[in-house]
Amino acid sequence: MKPHIVVLTGAGISAESGIRTFRDSDGTWENYRIEEVATPAAWKKDKALVLEFYNQRRKQVLEANPNPAHLALVHLETAYNVSIVTQNVDDLHERAGSTSVLHLHGEIRKARSTVNPTEILEITGWQLNPGDTCSKGSQLRPHIVWFGEEVPALQTAAELVSTADMLLVIGTSLAVYPAAGLIYDTPPECQKILIDPNAPSVSPDFTIIKKQAGTGVPELVNQLLR
């Protein structure tokens, strides 16, 4: 049986593909406060604004491409059982070719019914507009976990981490909870590695690699495959 590597990825791995995050710009995304576009209250107040905001983010994702870090993780699957748990809503891991990707915070290229959370649809192109409805006639919303909402995939992620032989953390400040708490679900013998140029102080059992994901991940993967 192949050793199991669980990879926890954050905004840093996608930033090198040109995808900006609100944490890079003082709590704003493209000049919007998160309270205006990424909360249930924002959706209730102005659906058109929220939809347009995510349309622009979706367009940005479609224009981006996987970078060497995403591609290196695909190569890792030749010798390891690799499970990716990502805080990112883009699909760059999937487009790179990774076969097991769990999205904690939703997926930008999908829409969800506002009356039936289990009805999730692929979005063709980059636009989701007012008047786009689910099978029950209700307005579709972005399939995103907004601030203040529960993280449905968290338990599944914790179960994956609990079986890891290695936990590889890439491009995250480990400041976003509850996702950051996953590092405490590892088994005692699990090897832990953090790759980030601004790596935070974490428990002493982490090996820290202070490099950009696009450099540090391919180097580490080459070492592991040797």
C-alpha positions in Angstrom: 0.0 0.0 0.0 1.3 3.4 -0.9 2.1 5.8 1.9 -0.7 8.4 2.4 0.3 12.1 2.0 -2.4 14.7 2.8 -1.7 18.1 1.3 -3.4 21.1 2.9 -3.2 24.0 0.5 -4.1 27.7 0.9 -4.1 30.9 -1.0 -0.3 30.9 -1.5 -0.3 28.1 -3.9 -2.8 29.9 -6.2 -1.3 33.3 -5.8 1.6 32.3 -8.1 -1.0 31.6 -10.8 -2.2 35.2 -10.4 -5.3 34.7 -8.2 -5.5 37.4 -5.6 -7.0 36.9 -2.1 -8.6 39.3 0.3 -5.8 38.7 2.8 -3.3 40.2 0.4 -5.2 43.5 0.3 -6.2 44.4 3.8 -9.5 42.6 4.0 -10.8 43.5 0.6 -11.3 41.6 -2.7 -11.1 43.9 -5.7 -12.1 46.9 -3.6 -15.0 45.1 -1.9 -15.2 44.6 1.8 -15.9 40.9 2.7 -19.0 41.9 4.6 -20.4 43.3 1.3 -19.9 40.1 -0.8 -19.0 37.1 1.2 -21.6 36.6 4.0 -25.2 35.4 4.2 -26.3 38.9 5.1 -24.6 40.3 2.0 -26.6 37.8 -0.1 -29.8 38.8 1.5 -29.1 42.5 1.0 -27.9 42.6 -2.6 -27.9 39.4 -4.6 -26.9 41.1 -7.8 -23.8 42.6 -6.2 -22.7 39.2 -4.7 -23.3 37.5 -8.1 -21.3 40.1 -10.0 -18.4 39.9 -7.5 -18.1 36.1 -7.9 -18.5 36.4 -11.7 -15.4 38.5 -11.7 -13.5 36.1 -9.5 -14.7 33.2 -11.6 -13.5 35.0 -14.8 -10.1 35.5 -13.1 -9.9 31.7 -12.2 -10.7 30.7 -15.8 -7.9 33.0 -17.1 -5.4 31.4 -14.6 -3.4 28.3 -15.2 -1.9 25.7 -12.8 1.6 26.5 -11.8 4.6 24.2 -11.0 3.4 23.6 -7.5 0.1 22.2 -8.7 1.8 20.1 -11.3 4.4 18.7 -8.9 1.6 17.4 -6.7 0.2 15.4 -9.6 3.6 13.8 -10.1 3.6 12.8 -6.4 0.7 10.5 -7.1 3.0 8.1 -9.0 4.5 6.9 -5.8 2.1 8.0 -3.0 -1.6 8.0 -2.2 -2.2 11.8 -2.3 -5.3 13.5 -0.8 -5.5 17.2 -1.3 -7.5 19.3 1.1 -7.7 22.9 -0.2 -9.0 26.1 1.3 -9.1 27.5 -2.2 -12.2 27.7 -4.3 -10.5 27.6 -7.7 -10.1 24.4 -9.7 -6.4 24.6 -10.4 -5.6 21.3 -8.6 -8.2 19.5 -10.8 -7.0 21.2 -14.0 -3.4 20.2 -13.2 -4.5 16.6 -12.9 -4.8 15.8 -9.2 -7.3 13.0 -8.7 -8.4 13.5 -5.1 -9.3 17.1 -4.1 -11.6 18.1 -1.3 -12.7 21.7 -1.2 -13.3 23.1 2.3 -14.7 26.4 1.3 -16.6 25.5 -1.9 -15.9 25.7 -5.6 -16.1 28.9 -7.6 -17.2 27.1 -10.8 -20.3 25.6 -9.3 -23.6 27.0 -8.2 -26.0 25.8 -5.5 -29.7 25.9 -5.0 -30.9 28.3 -2.3 -33.7 25.9 -1.3 -32.0 22.5 -1.7 -28.3 22.6 -0.7 -27.7 19.1 -2.3 -28.5 20.5 -5.7 -25.2 21.6 -7.1 -24.6 22.6 -10.7 -21.6 23.2 -12.9 -21.4 26.8 -14.2 -20.8 27.0 -17.9 -18.5 30.0 -18.6 -18.0 32.6 -15.9 -21.4 34.2 -15.3 -24.1 33.3 -12.8 -26.8 35.9 -13.0 -30.0 37.0 -11.4 -32.8 34.9 -12.8 -30.6 31.7 -13.0 -32.6 29.2 -11.1 -32.5 25.6 -9.8 -34.9 22.9 -10.6 -37.4 24.3 -8.0 -37.3 27.8 -9.5 -35.2 29.3 -6.8 -32.2 31.6 -7.5 -28.9 29.9 -7.7 -26.1 31.1 -5.4 -22.3 30.6 -5.6 -21.3 27.2 -4.2 -19.0 29.0 -1.7 -18.8 28.7 2.1 -19.3 32.3 3.2 -18.1 33.8 6.5 -20.4 32.8 9.2 -21.5 29.5 7.6 -20.5 26.0 8.6 -17.8 24.1 6.7 -19.6 20.9 5.6 -16.4 19.1 4.4 -14.5 19.7 7.6 -15.3 16.3 9.2 -14.2 14.5 6.0 -11.0 16.5 5.9 -10.3 15.6 9.6 -10.8 11.9 8.8 -8.3 12.1 5.9 -5.7 13.9 8.0 -6.1 11.3 10.8 -4.8 8.6 8.4 -1.8 10.6 7.0 1.7 9.3 7.0 2.8 12.8 6.0 1.0 16.2 6.2 2.2 18.7 3.6 1.0 22.2 4.2 1.4 24.7 1.4 0.8 28.4 1.1 -1.4 29.0 4.1 -0.9 31.2 7.2 -2.7 28.6 9.3 -4.8 31.5 10.6 -8.1 30.6 9.0 -10.2 28.4 11.4 -11.6 25.9 11.5 -9.4 24.7 8.6 -6.1 25.5 10.5 -7.1 23.1 13.3 -6.7 20.2 10.9 -3.0 20.1 11.7 -3.9 18.7 15.2 -5.8 15.7 13.7 -2.6 14.0 12.5 -1.5 10.7 14.0 1.5 10.9 16.3 3.9 9.3 13.8 2.9 11.7 11.0 5.7 13.7 9.4 4.7 17.4 9.0 6.1 19.8 6.5 5.2 23.4 5.9 6.1 25.3 2.7 5.6 29.0 2.7 7.9 32.0 2.3 6.3 33.6 5.4 5.9 30.5 7.4 4.2 31.1 10.7 5.4 29.6 14.0 3.8 26.2 14.4 4.5 23.2 16.6 8.1 22.2 16.7 7.4 18.9 14.9 7.0 20.8 11.6 9.8 21.0 9.1 9.7 24.5 7.7 10.6 25.3 4.1 10.6 29.1 3.6 10.1 29.1 -0.2 7.4 30.0 -2.7 5.2 27.1 -3.5 6.3 27.1 -7.2 9.9 26.5 -6.1 9.6 24.6 -2.8 6.9 22.1 -3.8 8.7 20.7 -6.9 12.0 20.5 -5.0 10.3 18.5 -2.2 8.4 16.3 -4.6 11.6 15.4 -6.5 13.3 14.5 -3.2 10.3 12.3 -2.2 10.2 10.5 -5.6 14.0 9.8 -5.4 
